[in-house]
Amino acid sequence: MERNKVVIYKSNTSIEAQVKKDRKTLFGKKFIFSGSLKPAEQAKEFGKEFGKLLSEAKIKQISYVRGNSRYHGKVKAFADGLREAGIEF
């Protein structure tokens, strides 16, 4: 059985995450960076929030698809937030 995929897209001003299964998007959410916290810290909080949505949808295991983005900064912080929410990669 294939795992659900969490596909992310990041830019300088936002990060977007979608859950896909069998080439269909189940749901997604976008977060725009603002405020006094650093973007990486905000990405981690968004990861925790998105992890709660995954848990509510009874999704515990995922494949993390980061596209062409390197695994550091906001991308890594988002993944750390998902892990703190109890999601397994």
KOLBA-785987 format. One record per residue: x, y, z of N, C-alpha, C, O in turn; residue in one letter. Coordinates in nm, 4 decimals, decimal comma, padded with zeros to 6 digits. Example, Ala and Ser with C-alpha at 12.3 -4.5 7.8 and 13.67 -1.06 7.14 Angstrom:
! KOLBA-785987
[[01,3190 -00,5690 00,7800] [01,2300 -00,4500 00,7800] [01,3200 -00,3300 00,7800] [01,4236 -00,3319 00,8465] A]
[[01,2850 -00,2250 00,7080] [01,3670 -00,1060 00,7140] [01,2900 00,0030 00,7870] [01,3409 00,1138 00,8039] S]
***
This chain:
! KOLBA-785987
[[00,0837 -00,1182 00,0000] [00,0000 00,0000 00,0000] [00,0882 00,1246 00,0000] [00,1837 00,1338 00,0771] M]
[[00,0567 00,2178 -00,0845] [00,1349 00,3401 -00,0966] [00,0964 00,4387 00,0125] [-00,0211 00,4556 00,0451] E]
[[00,1975 00,5028 00,0678] [00,1734 00,6043 00,1711] [00,1173 00,7310 00,1088] [00,1341 00,7570 -00,0103] R]
[[00,0509 00,8081 00,1915] [00,0095 00,9424 00,1501] [00,1346 01,0284 00,1378] [00,2310 01,0099 00,2121] N]
[[00,1327 01,1207 00,0452] [00,2459 01,2103 00,0243] [00,2102 01,3495 00,0730] [00,1005 01,3994 00,0476] K]
[[00,3036 01,4113 00,1429] [00,2911 01,5527 00,1770] [00,3877 01,6255 00,0853] [00,5094 01,6107 00,0963] V]
[[00,3320 01,7038 -00,0048] [00,4102 01,7775 -00,1034] [00,4142 01,9226 -00,0595] [00,3103 01,9827 -00,0321] V]
[[00,5350 01,9793 -00,0527] [00,5450 02,1188 -00,0106] [00,6034 02,2042 -00,1217] [00,6805 02,1576 -00,2056] I]
[[00,5643 02,3296 -00,1193] [00,6200 02,4322 -00,2058] [00,6512 02,5500 -00,1160] [00,5654 02,5948 -00,0399] Y]
[[00,7726 02,6003 -00,1241] [00,8086 02,7163 -00,0422] [00,8583 02,8291 -00,1297] [00,9177 02,8079 -00,2354] K]
[[00,8324 02,9494 -00,0822] [00,8866 03,0692 -00,1453] [00,9429 03,1562 -00,0330] [00,9451 03,1145 00,0828] S]
[[00,9873 03,2745 -00,0665] [01,0399 03,3641 00,0363] [00,9315 03,4144 00,1298] [00,9604 03,4515 00,2436] N]
[[00,8064 03,4162 00,0837] [00,6988 03,4748 00,1635] [00,5976 03,3750 00,2170] [00,5167 03,4100 00,3029] T]
[[00,6000 03,2498 00,1675] [00,4984 03,1538 00,2107] [00,5476 03,0104 00,1958] [00,6513 02,9833 00,1353] S]
[[00,4691 02,9200 00,2534] [00,4917 02,7772 00,2380] [00,3544 02,7119 00,2206] [00,2596 02,7467 00,2910] I]
[[00,3442 02,6190 00,1285] [00,2187 02,5522 00,0996] [00,2395 02,4019 00,1093] [00,3389 02,3496 00,0588] E]
[[00,1468 02,3321 00,1739] [00,1556 02,1872 00,1892] [00,0261 02,1239 00,1406] [-00,0830 02,1746 00,1667] A]
[[00,0396 02,0125 00,0698] [-00,0761 01,9375 00,0208] [-00,0579 01,7904 00,0528] [00,0542 01,7395 00,0524] Q]
[[-00,1678 01,7223 00,0804] [-00,1661 01,5784 00,1012] [-00,2231 01,5139 -00,0239] [-00,3344 01,5451 -00,0662] V]
[[-00,1452 01,4233 -00,0826] [-00,1883 01,3576 -00,2057] [-00,1865 01,2068 -00,1881] [-00,1032 01,1515 -00,1163] K]
[[-00,2804 01,1419 -00,2555] [-00,2850 00,9962 -00,2583] [-00,3371 00,9555 -00,3949] [-00,4406 01,0042 -00,4402] K]
[[-00,2651 00,8665 -00,4596] [-00,3039 00,8179 -00,5925] [-00,3293 00,9330 -00,6898] [-00,4287 00,9325 -00,7624] D]
[[-00,2392 01,0316 -00,6911] [-00,2445 01,1474 -00,7802] [-00,3638 01,2395 -00,7567] [-00,3939 01,3241 -00,8409] R]
[[-00,4312 01,2244 -00,6445] [-00,5429 01,3117 -00,6099] [-00,5064 01,3897 -00,4841] [-00,4486 01,3343 -00,3906] K]
[[-00,5401 01,5173 -00,4823] [-00,5143 01,6002 -00,3658] [-00,6286 01,5822 -00,2667] [-00,7447 01,6069 -00,2992] T]
[[-00,5944 01,5387 -00,1445] [-00,6955 01,5213 -00,0410] [-00,7278 01,6545 00,0262] [-00,8446 01,6903 00,0414] L]
[[-00,6246 01,7272 00,0662] [-00,6431 01,8621 00,1202] [-00,5087 01,9329 00,1224] [-00,4037 01,8705 00,1072] F]
[[-00,5137 02,0622 00,1412] [-00,3920 02,1418 00,1445] [-00,4126 02,2681 00,2250] [-00,5253 02,3057 00,2573] G]
[[-00,3016 02,3333 00,2569] [-00,3091 02,4563 00,3348] [-00,1883 02,5424 00,3012] [-00,0801 02,4911 00,2730] K]
[[-00,2077 02,6736 00,3044] [-00,1013 02,7687 00,2743] [-00,0800 02,8588 00,3952] [-00,1750 02,8988 00,4624] K]
[[00,0466 02,8897 00,4213] [00,0814 02,9776 00,5318] [00,1698 03,0892 00,4782] [00,2679 03,0627 00,4086] F]
[[00,1359 03,2141 00,5101] [00,2134 03,3300 00,4672] [00,2915 03,3816 00,5881] [00,2336 03,4082 00,6934] I]
[[00,4235 03,3956 00,5722] [00,5097 03,4401 00,6805] [00,4840 03,5869 00,7120] [00,4761 03,6708 00,6223] F]
[[00,4712 03,6162 00,8412] [00,4553 03,7540 00,8865] [00,4841 03,7582 01,0359] [00,4889 03,6540 01,1013] S]
[[00,5027 03,8734 01,0881] [00,5231 03,8873 01,2317] [00,6688 03,8942 01,2701] [00,7567 03,9115 01,1857] G]
[[00,6933 03,8801 01,4012] [00,8278 03,8996 01,4535] [00,9112 03,7718 01,4582] [01,0336 03,7794 01,4689] S]
[[00,8480 03,6549 01,4504] [00,9241 03,5298 01,4519] [00,9982 03,5098 01,3207] [00,9552 03,5579 01,2158] L]
[[01,1096 03,4386 01,3276] [01,1848 03,4058 01,2068] [01,1024 03,3107 01,1201] [01,0231 03,2327 01,1729] K]
[[01,1199 03,3161 00,9881] [01,0424 03,2280 00,8995] [01,0577 03,0794 00,9316] [00,9610 03,0045 00,9178] P]
[[01,1758 03,0346 00,9738] [01,1950 02,8939 01,0068] [01,1120 02,8551 01,1295] [01,0557 02,7457 01,1340] A]
[[01,1043 02,9431 01,2277] [01,0224 02,9167 01,3463] [00,8741 02,9121 01,3102] [00,7991 02,8295 01,3623] E]
[[00,8328 03,0014 01,2205] [00,6932 03,0017 01,1759] [00,6627 02,8751 01,0962] [00,5532 02,8198 01,1070] Q]
[[00,7588 02,8293 01,0166] [00,7395 02,7067 00,9382] [00,7233 02,5866 01,0310] [00,6446 02,4963 01,0028] A]
[[00,7974 02,5854 01,1410] [00,7853 02,4759 01,2373] [00,6462 02,4748 01,3015] [00,5855 02,3689 01,3169] K]
[[00,5971 02,5908 01,3382] [00,4624 02,6013 01,3956] [00,3569 02,5576 01,2932] [00,2600 02,4903 01,3282] E]
[[00,3761 02,5957 01,1691] [00,2849 02,5536 01,0628] [00,2907 02,4022 01,0455] [00,1881 02,3392 01,0198] F]
[[00,4089 02,3430 01,0591] [00,4237 02,1982 01,0519] [00,3465 02,1278 01,1620] [00,2828 02,0253 01,1379] G]
[[00,3519 02,1826 01,2832] [00,2751 02,1256 01,3948] [00,1256 02,1334 01,3667] [00,0520 02,0374 01,3894] K]
[[00,0818 02,2481 01,3172] [-00,0594 02,2690 01,2851] [-00,1046 02,1738 01,1743] [-00,2127 02,1153 01,1820] E]
[[-00,0211 02,1589 01,0714] [-00,0550 02,0693 00,9605] [-00,0539 01,9240 01,0076] [-00,1341 01,8429 00,9613] F]
[[00,0372 01,8909 01,1000] [00,0410 01,7568 01,1576] [-00,0870 01,7231 01,2323] [-00,1329 01,6089 01,2286] G]
[[-00,1447 01,8216 01,2999] [-00,2721 01,7994 01,3686] [-00,3836 01,7706 01,2681] [-00,4701 01,6865 01,2928] K]
[[-00,3810 01,8411 01,1541] [-00,4795 01,8134 01,0486] [-00,4641 01,6711 00,9955] [-00,5630 01,6024 00,9696] L]
[[-00,3395 01,6277 00,9795] [-00,3145 01,4906 00,9336] [-00,3665 01,3896 01,0349] [-00,4275 01,2894 00,9976] L]
[[-00,3425 01,4158 01,1628] [-00,3901 01,3253 01,2676] [-00,5421 01,3179 01,2698] [-00,5991 01,2104 01,2886] S]
[[-00,6076 01,4314 01,2506] [-00,7540 01,4331 01,2466] [-00,8069 01,3526 01,1287] [-00,9155 01,2951 01,1361] E]
[[-00,7296 01,3484 01,0189] [-00,7685 01,2710 00,9008] [-00,7224 01,1255 00,9119] [-00,7339 01,0486 00,8165] A]
[[-00,6695 01,0881 01,0311] [-00,6228 00,9523 01,0592] [-00,5072 00,9102 00,9678] [-00,4982 00,7950 00,9254] K]
[[-00,4200 01,0057 00,9389] [-00,2994 00,9793 00,8601] [-00,1812 00,9862 00,9557] [-00,1534 01,0918 01,0123] I]
[[-00,1115 00,8745 00,9741] [00,0002 00,8682 01,0679] [00,1349 00,8557 00,9977] [00,2370 00,8962 01,0532] K]
[[00,1367 00,7999 00,8758] [00,2616 00,7806 00,8030] [00,2525 00,8495 00,6676] [00,1513 00,8405 00,5982] Q]
[[00,3608 00,9188 00,6314] [00,3616 00,9930 00,5057] [00,4947 00,9749 00,4346] [00,5923 00,9273 00,4926] I]
[[00,4966 01,0135 00,3090] [00,6194 01,0361 00,2345] [00,6311 01,1871 00,2183] [00,5346 01,2535 00,1804] S]
[[00,7478 01,2404 00,2466] [00,7705 01,3853 00,2437] [00,8354 01,4213 00,1106] [00,9489 01,3819 00,0838] Y]
[[00,7633 01,4961 00,0273] [00,8131 01,5360 -00,1045] [00,8431 01,6850 -00,0988] [00,7530 01,7670 -00,0810] V]
[[00,9708 01,7193 -00,1139] [01,0120 01,8581 -00,1012] [01,0435 01,9229 -00,2342] [01,0832 02,0394 -00,2374] R]
[[01,0270 01,8516 -00,3438] [01,0524 01,9081 -00,4757] [01,1989 01,9399 -00,4952] [01,2850 01,8591 -00,4602] G]
[[01,2288 02,0559 -00,5502] [01,3661 02,0975 -00,5738] [01,4283 02,1692 -00,4551] [01,5430 02,2131 -00,4630] N]
[[01,3553 02,1816 -00,3461] [01,4059 02,2543 -00,2299] [01,5029 02,1671 -00,1506] [01,4803 02,0474 -00,1326] S]
[[01,6097 02,2282 -00,1041] [01,7039 02,1573 -00,0184] [01,6420 02,1354 00,1184] [01,5532 02,2096 00,1606] R]
[[01,6901 02,0323 00,1872] [01,6367 01,9984 00,3188] [01,7122 02,0780 00,4268] [01,7979 02,0237 00,4965] Y]
[[01,6794 02,2051 00,4390] [01,7326 02,2901 00,5452] [01,6422 02,4114 00,5572] [01,5570 02,4353 00,4716] H]
[[01,6609 02,4864 00,6622] [01,5818 02,6079 00,6824] [01,4348 02,5793 00,7023] [01,3967 02,4986 00,7871] G]
[[01,3524 02,6462 00,6234] [01,2066 02,6346 00,6368] [01,1569 02,4936 00,6069] [01,0634 02,4456 00,6711] K]
[[01,2189 02,4272 00,5098] [01,1765 02,2912 00,4708] [01,2025 02,1938 00,5851] [01,1172 02,1107 00,6163] V]
[[01,3188 02,2032 00,6474] [01,3527 02,1162 00,7596] [01,2667 02,1497 00,8818] [01,2203 02,0597 00,9518] K]
[[01,2459 02,2779 00,9070] [01,1652 02,3198 01,0218] [01,0216 02,2696 01,0085] [00,9621 02,2261 01,1071] A]
[[00,9654 02,2750 00,8878] [00,8302 02,2228 00,8650] [00,8262 02,0730 00,8948] [00,7326 02,0249 00,9586] F]
[[00,9276 01,9993 00,8486] [00,9342 01,8546 00,8736] [00,9475 01,8254 01,0230] [00,8856 01,7316 01,0732] A]
[[01,0269 01,9042 01,0939] [01,0411 01,8867 01,2384] [00,9081 01,9094 01,3101] [00,8756 01,8389 01,4056] D]
[[00,8321 02,0075 01,2637] [00,7000 02,0332 01,3208] [00,6053 01,9159 01,2987] [00,5273 01,8811 01,3874] G]
[[00,6119 01,8554 01,1811] [00,5294 01,7376 01,1545] [00,5668 01,6234 01,2474] [00,4797 01,5545 01,3005] L]
[[00,6973 01,6034 01,2671] [00,7429 01,4956 01,3557] [00,6961 01,5196 01,4991] [00,6558 01,4256 01,5676] R]
[[00,7013 01,6445 01,5448] [00,6559 01,6770 01,6810] [00,5059 01,6515 01,6964] [00,4584 01,6257 01,8070] E]
[[00,4322 01,6587 01,5872] [00,2883 01,6316 01,5919] [00,2581 01,4815 01,5865] [00,1419 01,4412 01,5919] A]
[[00,3634 01,3984 01,5757] [00,3439 01,2538 01,5789] [00,3344 01,1872 01,4442] [00,2918 01,0720 01,4360] G]
[[00,3724 01,2553 01,3389] [00,3659 01,1985 01,2043] [00,4979 01,1290 01,1734] [00,6049 01,1840 01,1996] I]
[[00,4905 01,0076 01,1174] [00,6092 00,9294 01,0817] [00,6398 00,9445 00,9353] [00,5491 00,9480 00,8521] E]
[[00,7682 00,9535 00,9029] [00,8136 00,9646 00,7637] [00,8603 00,8289 00,7173] [00,9030 00,8141 00,6028] F]
***
